[in-house]
Amino acid sequence: MGMTLGSHLTPLARSYIEQSDVVFAGLSDNVVEMWLEQMHPDVRSLQSYYAEGKSRVQTYQQWVELMMAEVRIGKKVCGVFYGHPGIFAWSPHEVIRVARAEGFNAHMEPGISAEDCLYADLGIDPGRFGCQHFEASQLLFNERKIDSTGYLVLWQVGLVGDLSLGML
């Protein structure tokens, strides 16, 4: 999906959305879901599976099962996620792993990520000095070494110290 409504969607990704039997939307924005519905008549939001006090891991496992249930009955399924579907996103990787393990064809199309936008917005080139990226909790708990001569990008700072997702 990319980071910006419509402008980051590649023609290939759009064709997968349009040619699928069902589209699952792992997006947090109803406006984006309405935009997707203009491309496909069967868009199913995954947002309702979040709940106060419910583990995100449980939610993401449900997403995988929902998508796989449609795959198992022979439907072409497309999952649409914000940014790049493989960055800080467990369920897209997991549904592909499960589908392949069960003998189905599955792949991920890249999307423009927050990292891509960061370089453009700040006008920096990671090739100039180098760039390290760490999930904030990993930096905190795993005592990663920081190279102060390059750029440092910390991700998920708002979740620092949250061990519930098992990302360490």
Number of C-alpha atoms within 10 A of each C-alpha: 27 22 18 14 13 13 10 15 17 15 9 10 18 16 11 17 23 19 15 15 18 21 25 21 23 22 18 14 12 12 11 16 18 12 12 23 16 11 15 17 12 15 21 17 19 18 16 10 13 14 10 6 6 10 12 15 14 12 18 21 14 16 24 20 15 15 23 20 13 14 19 12 8 11 14 18 20 23 26 26 21 23 24 21 23 18 16 14 15 16 23 22 16 16 22 19 14 15 18 13 11 11 8 15 11 16 14 14 13 16 22 19 19 16 15 14 15 12 12 11 9 8 9 12 12 13 9 9 11 12 15 14 13 16 17 19 21 17 18 12 11 10 9 10 8 13 11 10 9 14 17 15 13 14 18 13 12 9 13 16 14 14 11 11 12 7 11 12
